[in-house]
Amino acid sequence: GVQSVPATLHNEAHPGSRSTAVVFPQCLGIWAASSAIYLISAMCAKVGGWKVPHSSISPAYISGCIWATGFLLMIAGIKDLGYSVGYTLDAAGPIMVSSLLSLFVFREITGTVQIALYCAGFSLQLAGVVLIASFGSAQ
């Protein structure tokens, strides 16, 4: 949730600009900081004689591209739906999808009591999202 605060403040201060104008600078800053951390740790490992697993950096950059796409869509959604509705859908939607995958695809939740607790929690979360989406305002 914190990554959307600078974007929301910018969009409120500049109502005539594109809502997605904040995405590139923020993602560039995250990429630069992440790359600097990786390079510094790789240099320290080189000096210390440790092996650096360079193959693990590719999945991190790919997941960063997926995150940036989601961030772009989140900012556009918040601009159109309003912060209360847009952020609620953005925060709860992926959790709902991943929890359904956990239950039905990966079968990580087992046992009658655990599945009942999951269903109760999912129902409460779904009810909250539906209420906010139904009665929230776009302002």
C-alpha positions as CSV (number, residue, x, y, z in Angstrom):
1,G,0.0,0.0,0.0
2,V,2.8,2.4,0.7
3,Q,4.1,2.5,-2.9
4,S,0.8,4.1,-4.0
5,V,1.0,7.0,-1.6
6,P,3.5,9.2,-3.6
7,A,1.5,8.5,-6.7
8,T,-1.8,9.4,-5.1
9,L,-0.3,12.6,-3.6
10,H,1.1,13.6,-7.0
11,N,-2.2,12.9,-8.8
12,E,-4.1,15.0,-6.2
13,A,-1.6,17.9,-6.6
14,H,-1.7,17.7,-10.5
15,P,-5.3,16.8,-11.4
16,G,-4.8,17.6,-15.1
17,S,-1.8,15.2,-15.6
18,R,-2.1,11.6,-16.6
19,S,-2.6,9.4,-13.6
20,T,0.2,7.0,-14.8
21,A,2.8,9.7,-15.1
22,V,4.2,8.6,-11.7
23,V,4.8,5.0,-12.7
24,F,8.0,5.3,-14.7
25,P,9.9,7.5,-12.2
26,Q,8.9,5.4,-9.3
27,C,9.8,2.1,-11.1
28,L,13.1,3.6,-12.3
29,G,14.0,4.5,-8.7
30,I,13.1,1.0,-7.4
31,W,15.1,-0.6,-10.2
32,A,18.2,1.7,-9.6
33,A,18.1,1.1,-5.9
34,S,17.7,-2.7,-6.3
35,S,20.5,-2.9,-8.9
36,A,22.8,-0.9,-6.6
37,I,22.1,-3.2,-3.7
38,Y,22.7,-6.2,-5.9
39,L,26.0,-4.8,-7.3
40,I,27.2,-3.7,-3.9
41,S,26.5,-7.2,-2.4
42,A,28.2,-8.8,-5.4
43,M,31.3,-6.7,-5.0
44,C,31.4,-7.5,-1.3
45,A,31.0,-11.2,-2.1
46,K,33.8,-11.0,-4.7
47,V,36.1,-9.3,-2.1
48,G,35.2,-11.8,0.5
49,G,35.7,-14.8,-1.8
50,W,32.1,-15.9,-1.8
51,K,30.2,-17.3,-4.8
52,V,27.5,-15.0,-6.1
53,P,24.4,-16.8,-7.6
54,H,24.0,-14.6,-10.7
55,S,21.3,-16.9,-12.1
56,S,18.9,-15.8,-9.3
57,I,18.8,-12.2,-10.6
58,S,16.8,-12.9,-13.8
59,P,13.6,-14.1,-12.0
60,A,13.9,-11.1,-9.8
61,Y,13.9,-8.7,-12.7
62,I,11.1,-10.5,-14.5
63,S,8.9,-10.4,-11.3
64,G,9.8,-6.7,-11.1
65,C,8.4,-6.2,-14.6
66,I,5.2,-8.0,-13.6
67,W,5.0,-5.8,-10.5
68,A,5.5,-2.6,-12.5
69,T,2.6,-3.7,-14.8
70,G,0.4,-4.3,-11.8
71,F,1.4,-0.9,-10.3
72,L,0.5,0.8,-13.6
73,L,-2.9,-0.8,-13.6
74,M,-3.4,0.0,-9.9
75,I,-2.7,3.7,-10.3
76,A,-5.0,3.9,-13.3
77,G,-7.7,2.1,-11.4
78,I,-7.3,4.3,-8.3
79,K,-7.6,7.4,-10.6
80,D,-10.9,6.1,-12.1
81,L,-12.5,4.4,-9.1
82,G,-11.2,6.6,-6.3
83,Y,-8.7,5.7,-3.6
84,S,-11.1,3.9,-1.2
85,V,-12.6,1.6,-3.9
86,G,-9.6,1.3,-6.2
87,Y,-7.1,0.5,-3.5
88,T,-9.4,-2.0,-1.7
89,L,-9.9,-3.9,-5.0
90,D,-6.2,-3.8,-5.7
91,A,-5.3,-5.0,-2.2
92,A,-7.9,-7.7,-1.7
93,G,-8.2,-9.0,-5.3
94,P,-4.8,-10.6,-5.6
95,I,-5.1,-12.0,-2.1
96,M,-8.4,-13.6,-3.0
97,V,-7.0,-15.1,-6.2
98,S,-3.9,-16.4,-4.5
99,S,-5.9,-17.9,-1.7
100,L,-8.2,-19.7,-4.2
101,L,-5.2,-21.1,-6.0
102,S,-3.8,-22.2,-2.6
103,L,-7.0,-24.0,-1.9
104,F,-8.0,-25.6,-5.2
105,V,-4.8,-25.9,-7.3
106,F,-2.0,-26.4,-4.8
107,R,-4.2,-28.0,-2.0
108,E,-2.2,-26.2,0.7
109,I,-5.3,-25.8,3.0
110,T,-6.5,-29.2,4.2
111,G,-8.8,-30.4,7.0
112,T,-12.4,-29.6,7.6
113,V,-11.7,-27.0,10.3
114,Q,-9.0,-25.2,8.3
115,I,-11.2,-25.1,5.2
116,A,-14.2,-23.8,7.2
117,L,-12.0,-21.0,8.7
118,Y,-10.7,-20.2,5.2
119,C,-14.3,-20.0,3.8
120,A,-15.4,-17.8,6.7
121,G,-12.5,-15.4,6.3
122,F,-12.9,-15.4,2.5
123,S,-16.6,-14.6,2.9
124,L,-15.9,-11.7,5.2
125,Q,-13.3,-10.3,3.0
126,L,-15.5,-10.7,-0.1
127,A,-18.4,-9.0,1.7
128,G,-16.2,-6.1,2.7
129,V,-14.9,-5.6,-0.8
130,V,-18.5,-5.8,-2.3
131,L,-19.7,-3.2,0.3
132,I,-16.8,-0.8,-0.4
133,A,-17.2,-1.2,-4.1
134,S,-21.0,-0.7,-3.9
135,F,-21.1,2.2,-1.5
136,G,-17.7,3.8,-2.0
137,S,-17.2,7.1,-3.9
138,A,-14.9,8.0,-6.7
139,Q,-13.8,11.2,-4.9
